[in-house]
Amino acid sequence: MAEIVFEKVGKSFGSTKVIENLDLTIEDGKFTVLVGSSGCGKTTLLRMIAGIGPATSGRILMDGKDITHQPPEKRDIAMVFQNYAIYPTMSVRENIEFGLKNKKVPKEERDRRIAEYAEIVGMTPYLDRKPSDLSGGQRQRIALARAMVKKPSVFLMDEPLSNLDAKLRAAMRVELIELQRRLGTTFVYVTHDQIEAMSMADTIVLMEKGEIQQIGSPEEIYHEPANIFSAQFIGTPPMNVLPMEDGIRFGVRPESIDMEHQRVDGMALYRKGHIITREMLGAEMQYKVRLSDGTTIMVRSEENDRSDLQEDSDVWIMARASRIHFFDKDGKHIGHGGPDSLLAKLGGMNE
Amino acid sequence: MTSLSSFTTEQVRELKRIKRRSWLMSYAMILPAILFLLAFVIYPTVSMFIMSLYYGNAMNPYKKFKGLANYNVRPDFWVALRNTAAYTGMALVLVMVLSILFAQWMYKSRKLNNVAQTVFFTPHLVAGVSAGFIWSWLMSSQPYGLFNTVFNALGFSTVRWLDDSSTAMFSIVLMNTWKNVGYYCLIIMSAMKSIPTEIYESARLDGSSSIKTFFKITIPMISPQLFFLLITITTGSFKVFDSVRIMTNGGPGDATRVLSMYIYDYAFERNNTLGYACAAGILMMLLMVAVTVFDFGFVEKKVHYQ
């Protein structure tokens, strides 16, 4: 159990500043996901918590105690690396045991814990195998067991699923969520994958260029994006953002758009459009639509049996007021579903 | 899928012709190598074995058939064998330990290390005979010996490097270590560089001390290269000749008379003893085969291949 606090933390590599003046609190016992594109500083933050890439300025506190300059082995943490960092010359058992031996945990206790965690990750039959005999998913499980067996207060995970195939990744995602619920430990998880972030996190920390763009639950990030970056990072395809007067922009998610041949009353946004492409995704349909002013938007619909909405047909693009987000000229979120003054300016109603 | 039966007879014949041609081609490609092997390895080995059964000299090797009598070795053979073993043991330990230590020191990319690598590697390019000459001057106990000049200036007494039977062999080992360590160090270093940094970070998180990390992670992970070093240094040291010939010529007394010196001596410096030399050569070869088989049979089990 531990809460981690970053206070005005900075990190530079040589003369390149990656992170400056960053404040962040990672809540105790929660599943926190640091998400962002590569180079945004998320892994740098994780390595600071681990102590293998210390901050160049500011302080990091763990449960109120300053750990900024504490060596990694003195911190009560465990980490799972993207490439697993399994010791290839050791058997599965030796891999799991290595940290315990270094901590001078007695033999019986070590054996008991290895048996317990090997069982949890389903690696009991493979304890005496060498990692080179095992698959990627199995190596991943060794890395997990090796981290868990230390019973740390904080679990750090650096893109642990990105080397797995899609099916296994989905399965491991669920297992990791269950694991966190069962252990009740603080998890800090780094990923560039918004789906992983949305599905696993209690709290998402969305980063870009070394700065935090938004902190919130997956629901908040989706429904109340703090800015255009946040609005467009989450969701596939990303939110459509279109200009209005005075640098103000409005956004509407592809899945929030109604598309019909006829105008439907009671909407806030009306635009005429022309379907360019139509993709059948199974449960859903995805359309690329060109508006009359030449801009293109994406539309996503759960109505997957509409044979009348074909490529090259003219349609009405519509959305309810509550689904429309407004952003000021700096890209900051003003609100959604209002204010009325902006809703009235959406225009295109009488096209 | 097309099976062979779906081709016409004419096509099958054509395919077989192509196959035969490519078979001939591949043997033609390795023919030069086979010829070299026959001419410079197989033929000399066989003729050496035949000569070892005769009494004679280099001009006339087959004067009289003696059977296996030459294999009833003389006492000085055992002296030479013991010297060779001593040389090999010292060289093996010294070169292995130093190349691992230097590699560990140099494998981080720093400006100094690039310079150090060049400095360590350059001696490997010097011809063995030249290196032997230079070092016999350096180690000389005459007034022009550089080492002793420095020693005396620092207040130490003169060391009779090559002129004392207790230090002569070690002095030769020292010279050859200086000459070879850079090359082996380079091999170890590239192996160390291929270990992912995450493994070291993971070890730090697991609370492993740097000494423990070195012995439990670095050494096992470079074990294939260490095994390569073991084989090449052992076989190389067994055959040591040029440096010994130049620096001590087997002396003082018999202190540095190694097997190859013994063979050279009996083959070319004495009369009618070629058979002894050839028998010793065969024994030396068998010994090297035995050591290598032992290495592959027992030591290699400890080697971790990726």
Interface residues (C-beta under 8 A of the other chain):
Chain A: A50 G51 I52 P71 P72 E73 I77 A78 M79 F81 Q82 N83 A85 Y87 P88 T89 M90 F98 G99 N102 K103 S132 R146 K150
Chain B: P196 E198 I199 E201 S202 A203 R204 L205 D206 G207 S208 S209 K212 K216 I217 P220 M221 S223 H304 Q306
